[in-house]
Amino acid sequence: MTILDHKTQPQDKWRDGVMTQVRVSALVQSRQLCIFEQFCEPGLGAPMHLHAVEEVLEVMGGTAEIYLRDQTMVVTANQSVLVPAGARHGFKNIGTDTLHVRATLAAAIFEASYDDRNELSRRYVPADA
């Protein structure tokens, strides 16, 4: 059994105004889950992208506008959206406070394909993989 101390896990700047803390992934011996939290300043979030696996986007605080395929929805604290595998999606903070989102992916490695080819694709894998 491993106890993860999230207070000591670093936050990474994914893009201007968006900080990310990877809580569970292959980096900490996970085999089937990647869980991370993002903190987005007003007007910012995640551009349109897709994953090969299911994802749950849960708003922990603030207000998000989430785009899923051709739908747009407003999601607030204690609400979540199930994103099917392969579905294009993205979100942005439409509130005035920091948006806090927790994402859970059904894979231990984070991988995404972005609509914007200039967007830096992130991939978290163990150093020895």
C-alpha positions in Angstrom: 0.0 0.0 0.0 1.2 3.5 -0.9 0.1 6.7 0.8 0.4 9.7 -1.5 0.9 13.0 0.1 -0.7 15.5 -2.3 0.6 18.4 -0.3 4.1 17.6 -1.6 3.2 17.0 -5.2 4.3 19.9 -7.4 2.1 22.0 -9.7 3.2 22.4 -13.3 2.4 25.3 -15.6 0.6 23.7 -18.6 -0.1 27.1 -20.3 -0.4 30.7 -19.2 -3.0 30.9 -16.3 -3.4 27.1 -16.0 -1.6 25.1 -13.3 -1.8 21.3 -13.0 -1.1 18.9 -10.2 -0.9 15.2 -11.3 -2.1 13.3 -8.2 -2.2 9.7 -9.5 -0.6 8.3 -12.6 2.0 5.7 -13.7 4.5 7.9 -11.9 3.2 6.6 -8.6 2.6 3.0 -9.7 -1.0 3.4 -10.9 -1.9 0.9 -13.6 -5.3 2.1 -14.7 -5.9 5.7 -13.5 -4.6 9.2 -14.1 -6.0 11.8 -11.8 -5.0 15.4 -11.9 -6.3 18.8 -10.9 -6.2 22.0 -12.8 -6.5 25.5 -11.5 -7.5 28.0 -14.3 -7.7 31.7 -14.1 -10.8 33.5 -15.5 -11.3 33.0 -19.2 -8.8 30.1 -19.4 -9.0 26.3 -19.4 -8.3 23.4 -21.8 -8.5 23.7 -25.5 -10.4 21.2 -27.7 -8.8 17.8 -27.5 -9.5 14.1 -27.2 -8.3 11.1 -25.3 -8.4 7.4 -26.3 -10.0 6.6 -22.9 -13.0 7.8 -20.9 -12.6 10.8 -18.6 -14.6 12.3 -15.8 -14.3 16.1 -15.5 -15.4 17.2 -12.0 -15.7 20.9 -11.1 -14.4 21.2 -7.5 -14.9 25.0 -7.4 -15.9 27.8 -9.7 -17.9 27.7 -12.9 -16.8 26.0 -16.1 -18.2 26.1 -19.6 -17.6 22.6 -21.0 -17.6 21.7 -24.6 -18.4 18.1 -25.5 -18.7 17.3 -29.2 -21.3 19.8 -30.4 -22.8 20.5 -26.9 -21.9 23.4 -24.5 -22.9 23.1 -20.9 -22.3 25.2 -17.7 -21.0 23.1 -14.8 -20.5 24.2 -11.3 -19.0 22.8 -8.0 -20.0 19.3 -7.2 -21.1 18.5 -10.8 -19.2 16.4 -13.3 -19.3 15.4 -16.9 -18.5 11.9 -18.3 -16.5 12.3 -21.5 -16.6 9.2 -23.7 -13.4 7.8 -25.2 -12.5 9.6 -28.4 -14.9 12.5 -27.8 -13.6 16.0 -28.6 -14.0 18.2 -25.5 -12.5 21.3 -23.8 -13.5 23.8 -21.1 -12.9 27.3 -19.8 -13.4 29.2 -16.7 -16.5 31.5 -17.2 -16.5 32.8 -13.6 -14.5 35.5 -11.8 -12.7 33.1 -9.3 -10.1 30.4 -10.1 -11.7 27.3 -11.6 -10.7 24.1 -9.9 -11.3 21.0 -12.0 -10.4 17.4 -11.2 -9.9 15.0 -14.2 -9.9 11.3 -13.9 -8.8 9.3 -17.0 -9.1 5.5 -17.4 -5.4 5.1 -18.1 -2.3 5.5 -16.0 -0.6 7.7 -18.6 -2.0 11.1 -19.7 -2.1 11.4 -23.5 -4.1 13.9 -25.6 -4.5 14.9 -29.2 -5.3 18.6 -29.5 -7.1 20.4 -32.3 -4.5 23.1 -32.2 -1.3 21.6 -33.5 0.6 24.3 -31.7 -0.6 23.2 -28.3 2.0 21.3 -26.3 0.9 17.7 -25.9 1.6 16.4 -22.4 2.5 12.8 -21.7 3.2 11.6 -18.2 5.1 8.2 -18.0 7.5 6.7 -15.5 11.1 7.8 -16.1 12.2 4.2 -16.8 9.4 3.4 -19.2 
